[in-house]
Structures are given as C-alpha cells and as structure tokens.
Amino acid sequence: FGSSFRGPVPAADEAGVRSFSGLGDALMAVKDFVLKNFLILGLLTVITFGLVGPEPGLAANGIKFGTWGLPQVAVVVIFVISGACLDSVSDANQPKALVLGIVLVLFVTPAIAWPILHFGAGRVDMTLLQGMALFCVVPTTLSSGVTMVTQAKGNVSLAVFLTTVTNLLGVLTMPWSMSRIFAATVPIKPTDMLGELLWLTLAPLVFGMSLRQVSGSIRKFVKDNKKVLGLCQNSCILCVVWLMVSGAQDKIVGSAPKDLWACLAMAGGVHLVFRVGGYFVATAARLPPREWVTIVLMCSQKSLPVCVSVISALPQELRERSGVLIVPCVMAHAAQLIIDSILAVRWELQDPAGELKGSLLPK
C-alpha cells in the first residue's frame, strides 16, 4: 500500500512539465507555419543558397538521364503528381463560368505581356521583362488556386475543371506566345516547343489523371497522402528553381538593383490588374456567388510549375538564362500567394443563416 502512494508533485517538477508543454506547443506552431508556407520559405531558401553557393547546383546541373537533365525530370514528376491529385469535377457543369474562365486565362490575361515588353524595353533588363511576360501567358495555377477556392467556399469542382482544361489547352497556345515574347532575341519554332511541352507537361498530366481513374488503390493513396504529395511536388519546384538560380548566379548578382525592384513592383501590379479585371468581368457576367469567387480567384493566378516547364522547354540559348527568367516568375508567384491568402479569408460565402457575406462579393 505504501509503495503505491504518490505524494504531491514538487513545484519544481510542475514547472518543468509546464515548460516542456510550452516548448512542445511552440514547436508545433513552428511546424504548422513551415508546412503552411512551405513553398514561399523554400523559394527564399533555395534562391539564397543558389546565389551564395552555386557550386552544388552547377554540379547537379551536369547530371543527365539520357537527353534530359534534372530540371526536366523534376517537371515530369510535378505534372504526374498534379494529374493524380486532380479531384472529381462532378459539380463543374457551369458553361458560362467555364467559358469565361478559359477566355480570361488563355487569351485576356496573357495580353498584358505586350505592354510589359513594350513599355519596359530600355528601362528594365530585357531578360527580366521576358520572364515577367512568360509568367503572364501561362495557364492558371495547379494547386494553390484550388486550395484558396476551397478556403473561400467557391465551386471547387469548377476550379479543378478550369485548371485541367486551361493547362491542357495551354500546351497548344504557349509555344506561339513564347515565339512572340522572345522574337527580339532568339527565334523559337512553335512546333518544336510544342513537342517539348507535350512530353514535359501534357503527357505526365494525362498519365497521372489516368492512374487515378483506373486504380482505386491509387485514388485511396492520393487521398490519404495528399499533403505529402503536395510537399513532394513543391520540393520538385524548389529543386528546379535552385538549379536555375545556381546556373545563372553571376547574371542575377550582376543585375541592377533598380531592375529587380522594378520587377518586384510589376509582380504585385500584374496580379492586382488580373484581380480587378476578373472582379469586374465576373460581376458583369452576373455569375452566382460560388462561381463568381472561383472565376475571380482562378483567373488572377498563374502557375509557377508551368513557368518552370516552359523555361525547361526553351531552346538551349535561352535555357542558359533560365535563372534570370525564373526570378520574376518567383516574385509574381509569391505576390499572388500573399495577396490572395489575405483576401480569400474574407470570402466566406455562407453564414450559419445561409446569407451571403464578404465585402468583395457582388450584391
């Protein structure tokens, strides 16, 4: 009986327990923050690492798998995972919203590339301008846009379907856009680039989608491990950015600070133009609230993975400048993530009584 009796816990032990519990809570908070901002933190890390110590990246750039290097292999992995993670589109039967989204993503928003190149020429480094123009012409984002539509309680199925359609059709439109963007420096044959994009983006995307459809076990695996697969996808993006920045370290370091600041300003400005344009177009089209939110969010975002794949598919003369080309793409991607993560929180569509709310929703 005496051995089973436990006296009062000393005050020092209680303080130790509270201290340990507080440390555990702090570590969990740090973990949650890192996972939530994994891509942004990772981009800052790999860019810094590539600029300060480019030698490992230069060595990794020499690794070849047949005719492909590590960037091309990483791009294929990105799109296989993207295809496997695309969810059901059962609630995407919204023809007006879908057509409006396709037109905005593939034809309207890419038009801003022209004023960027035209008015920026002679004022900002041309390679940085071309990188920003490249960001403008790629399709809508593959994952973060759908995540924000989910957070804002928009039509997730429509967002997934719009992502799928624009990324498939974008393979056909982007080669011609690239030939215009780089016409002043290196001529690009659209048909040659189309072949590269078919193998780098379309084939892996369709392959991933097919795996999901034919195998129930793969669907279950993807559903149970979606966060892990998302981290793998983002890690591949970080790998490609690191390799590109390392390969162009001397050119990036040699860029004029005013050019980089101008590029950062354009990154935020371009996204705000996309957002305001989508707002007015979706409102004028009198879309239902869930579809309104979906179109405004999805049509104002561009895909960093597709930027990576397009740069990897450029002719060799332009790939040598890939590290400089990717800088404005990273800036623009970071700008859209920061701006939209702030605004998406305000766009809850339904309160408990079922009434619309959110200051940016149409009346």
C-alpha positions in Angstrom: 0.0 0.0 0.0 2.8 2.4 0.9 4.6 1.8 -2.4 1.5 2.7 -4.4 1.1 6.0 -2.6 2.3 9.1 -4.6 2.8 12.3 -2.7 2.2 15.8 -4.1 4.3 16.7 -7.1 7.1 19.1 -6.2 6.7 22.7 -7.5 9.9 22.3 -9.5 8.6 19.3 -11.3 5.3 21.1 -12.1 7.3 24.0 -13.5 9.3 21.5 -15.6 6.2 19.9 -17.0 4.7 23.3 -17.9 7.9 24.4 -19.5 8.1 21.1 -21.6 4.5 21.5 -22.6 5.1 25.1 -23.7 8.1 24.0 -25.7 6.0 21.3 -27.4 3.3 23.9 -28.3 5.9 26.2 -29.7 7.4 23.5 -31.9 4.0 22.5 -33.2 3.3 26.1 -34.1 6.6 26.4 -35.9 5.8 23.1 -37.8 2.4 24.3 -38.8 3.8 27.7 -40.0 6.5 25.9 -42.1 4.1 23.5 -43.7 1.6 26.3 -44.4 4.3 28.4 -46.0 6.5 25.7 -47.3 6.8 26.9 -50.9 7.5 30.6 -50.0 10.0 29.7 -47.3 11.6 27.1 -49.6 11.9 29.6 -52.5 13.6 32.1 -50.3 16.0 29.3 -49.0 17.0 27.8 -52.4 17.4 31.2 -54.1 19.7 32.3 -51.2 21.6 29.1 -51.3 21.9 29.2 -55.1 23.2 32.8 -55.0 25.6 32.4 -52.1 27.0 28.9 -53.1 26.2 28.0 -56.7 28.7 25.2 -57.0 26.5 22.3 -55.8 23.7 23.4 -58.2 26.2 23.7 -61.1 27.4 20.1 -60.3 23.8 18.8 -60.2 23.0 20.6 -63.5 25.5 18.2 -65.1 23.5 15.1 -64.1 21.8 13.6 -67.2 19.2 11.0 -67.8 19.6 10.4 -71.5 18.9 13.7 -73.1 17.1 15.2 -70.1 18.7 16.9 -67.1 17.4 17.1 -63.5 15.0 20.1 -64.3 13.1 18.1 -67.0 12.8 15.0 -64.8 11.5 17.2 -61.9 9.0 18.8 -64.2 7.6 15.4 -65.2 7.3 14.4 -61.6 5.4 17.6 -60.8 2.8 17.0 -63.5 2.3 13.3 -62.8 1.5 14.2 -59.2 -0.7 17.1 -60.4 -2.7 14.7 -62.6 -3.0 12.1 -59.8 -4.2 14.7 -57.3 -7.0 16.3 -59.5 -10.3 15.6 -57.8 -13.7 15.0 -59.1 -15.3 17.6 -61.3 -18.9 16.4 -60.7 -20.1 19.9 -59.8 -18.4 21.7 -62.7 -21.4 21.9 -65.1 -21.3 25.7 -65.3 -20.9 26.5 -69.0 -20.9 30.3 -68.8 -18.4 30.4 -65.9 -16.2 27.8 -67.6 -16.1 29.5 -71.0 -15.5 32.9 -69.3 -12.6 31.4 -67.3 -11.0 29.8 -70.3 -11.1 33.1 -72.3 -9.7 35.1 -69.4 -6.9 32.7 -68.6 -5.7 31.8 -72.1 -6.5 35.0 -74.1 -7.2 38.1 -72.0 -4.6 37.9 -69.1 -1.7 36.9 -71.5 -2.3 40.2 -73.4 -0.6 42.1 -70.6 2.7 40.7 -71.7 2.7 43.1 -74.6 2.7 46.4 -72.5 5.3 44.8 -70.2 7.7 44.2 -73.1 6.8 47.4 -74.9 7.0 50.0 -72.1 9.7 48.2 -70.1 12.1 47.9 -73.0 15.2 50.2 -72.4 14.2 50.8 -68.8 14.4 47.3 -67.3 16.7 44.4 -68.2 15.1 42.6 -71.2 15.6 39.1 -69.7 13.7 40.1 -66.6 10.9 41.6 -68.7 10.7 38.4 -70.7 10.4 36.3 -67.5 7.6 38.5 -66.3 5.9 38.3 -69.7 6.3 34.5 -69.6 4.5 34.4 -66.3 1.6 36.3 -67.8 0.9 33.8 -70.6 1.0 30.5 -68.7 -2.4 28.9 -67.5 -3.9 29.1 -64.1 -2.2 27.6 -61.1 -2.5 23.8 -60.4 -2.8 23.7 -56.6 -2.8 26.9 -54.7 -5.7 28.4 -56.6 -7.9 25.4 -55.9 -6.8 25.5 -52.2 -7.9 29.1 -51.9 -11.2 28.5 -53.7 -11.8 25.8 -51.1 -11.0 28.2 -48.3 -13.3 30.9 -49.8 -16.1 28.3 -50.2 -16.2 28.7 -54.0 -17.1 26.0 -56.6 -14.1 23.6 -56.1 -15.2 21.3 -58.9 -15.3 24.2 -61.3 -11.8 25.3 -60.2 -10.4 21.8 -60.7 -12.0 21.5 -64.2 -10.9 25.0 -65.2 -7.3 24.2 -64.1 -7.4 20.9 -66.1 -8.8 22.4 -69.3 -6.6 25.5 -69.3 -3.4 23.5 -68.6 -4.3 21.1 -71.4 -5.1 23.8 -73.9 -2.2 26.0 -72.7 0.2 23.4 -74.2 -1.2 24.5 -77.6 -1.2 28.2 -77.0 2.0 28.8 -75.1 4.5 27.9 -77.9 3.2 30.7 -80.1 3.2 33.2 -77.2 6.8 32.3 -76.4 7.8 32.8 -80.0 6.4 36.4 -79.7 8.0 37.1 -76.3 11.5 36.0 -77.4 11.3 37.2 -81.0 13.7 40.1 -80.4 16.5 37.8 -79.0 16.2 34.1 -80.1 13.8 32.8 -82.8 11.6 30.0 -81.5 9.8 27.5 -83.7 6.4 27.0 -82.0 6.1 23.4 -83.4 9.4 22.4 -81.8 8.4 23.8 -78.5 5.0 22.2 -78.7 6.7 18.8 -78.9 8.8 19.6 -75.8 5.7 20.7 -73.8 3.7 17.7 -74.9 6.3 15.4 -73.3 7.1 17.7 -70.3 3.6 18.7 -69.2 0.7 17.2 -71.2 1.8 13.5 -71.2 2.7 13.4 -67.5 -0.5 15.3 -66.5 -2.7 12.9 -68.5 -0.7 9.9 -67.2 -1.3 11.0 -63.6 -5.0 11.5 -64.3 -5.3 8.1 -65.9 -3.6 6.4 -63.0 -6.2 8.0 -60.7 -9.1 6.8 -62.9 -8.0 3.2 -63.4 -6.9 2.3 -59.9 -8.9 2.6 -56.7 -5.8 1.9 -54.6 -4.0 4.9 -56.2 -7.1 7.1 -55.6 -7.1 6.0 -51.9 -3.3 6.5 -51.6 -3.6 10.0 -53.1 -6.5 10.9 -50.8 -4.7 9.7 -47.7 -1.4 11.3 -48.7 -2.4 14.5 -50.4 -0.3 16.7 -48.1 2.8 14.6 -48.5 2.4 14.5 -52.3 1.9 18.3 -52.3 5.2 18.7 -50.4 6.9 16.4 -52.9 5.5 18.5 -55.8 6.7 21.7 -54.2 10.1 20.1 -53.5 10.5 19.4 -57.2 9.7 23.0 -57.9 12.3 24.1 -55.4 14.8 21.8 -56.9 14.3 23.3 -60.4 14.5 26.9 -59.1 17.7 26.1 -57.2 19.3 24.6 -60.3 18.2 27.5 -62.5 19.4 30.2 -60.0 22.7 28.4 -59.4 23.3 28.2 -63.2 22.7 31.9 -63.6 24.2 33.2 -60.3 26.6 35.6 -62.0 23.9 37.1 -64.2 21.5 37.6 -61.3 24.1 39.1 -59.0 25.1 41.4 -61.8 21.6 42.6 -62.4 21.0 46.3 -61.4 19.1 46.7 -58.1 16.6 49.1 -59.8 15.7 46.4 -62.3 15.0 43.9 -59.5 12.9 46.4 -57.6 11.0 47.3 -60.8 10.4 43.6 -61.4 9.0 43.2 -57.9 6.7 46.2 -58.4 5.5 44.7 -61.7 4.9 41.3 -59.9 2.4 42.9 -57.5 0.9 45.2 -60.1 0.2 42.4 -62.6 -1.6 40.4 -60.1 -3.7 43.3 -58.9 -4.6 44.0 -62.6 -5.7 40.4 -63.0 -7.7 40.5 -59.8 -9.5 43.8 -60.6 -10.2 42.7 -64.2 -11.6 39.3 -63.0 -13.7 41.1 -60.4 -15.4 43.4 -63.0 -15.8 40.7 -65.7 -17.3 38.2 -63.3 -19.6 40.8 -61.8 -20.7 42.0 -65.3 -21.5 38.3 -66.2 -23.8 38.1 -63.2 -22.3 34.8 -62.1 -23.7 33.0 -59.0 -21.6 33.8 -55.8 -19.8 30.4 -55.7 -18.8 30.6 -59.4 -18.0 34.4 -59.0 -15.4 33.6 -56.3 -14.0 30.8 -58.3 -13.5 32.8 -61.5 -12.0 35.8 -59.7 -9.5 33.7 -57.8 -8.6 31.2 -60.6 -8.3 33.8 -63.4 -6.0 36.1 -61.4 -3.4 33.3 -60.6 -0.7 31.8 -62.9 1.1 28.6 -62.5 4.8 28.5 -61.3 5.2 24.8 -62.3 4.1 25.6 -65.9 6.6 28.5 -65.9 9.3 26.0 -64.9 8.3 23.6 -67.6 8.2 26.3 -70.3 11.6 27.5 -69.4 12.9 23.9 -69.5 11.4 23.6 -73.0 13.1 26.7 -74.4 16.0 26.5 -76.9 19.4 25.9 -75.4 20.5 29.5 -75.9 17.6 30.7 -73.7 18.0 28.0 -71.1 21.4 29.5 -70.2 19.5 32.5 -68.9 16.8 30.4 -67.1 18.0 31.6 -63.7 17.3 35.2 -64.6 14.0 34.3 -66.3 12.7 32.4 -63.2 13.3 35.4 -60.9 10.3 37.5 -62.0 8.2 34.3 -62.1 9.0 33.6 -58.4 8.3 37.2 -57.5 4.9 37.1 -59.2 4.0 33.8 -57.7 4.9 35.0 -54.2 2.9 38.2 -54.8 -0.2 36.3 -55.8 0.1 33.9 -52.9 0.4 36.7 -50.3 -2.3 38.9 -51.7 -4.8 36.1 -52.3 -4.2 34.3 -49.0 -5.2 37.6 -47.3 -8.3 38.2 -49.4 -9.5 34.6 -49.6 -10.1 34.6 -45.8 -12.7 37.4 -46.3 -14.7 35.5 -48.9 -16.7 33.0 -46.8 -19.9 32.7 -48.8 -22.4 31.4 -46.2 -23.0 32.3 -42.6 -25.0 29.9 -40.4 -28.2 31.5 -41.5 -27.3 31.0 -45.2 -26.9 34.7 -46.0 -24.1 36.0 -48.3 -21.3 37.9 -46.7 -17.9 39.2 -47.6 -17.0 42.8 -48.6 -15.9 41.9 -52.1 -18.8 39.8 -53.1 -21.4 41.2 -55.5 -24.7 42.3 -54.1 
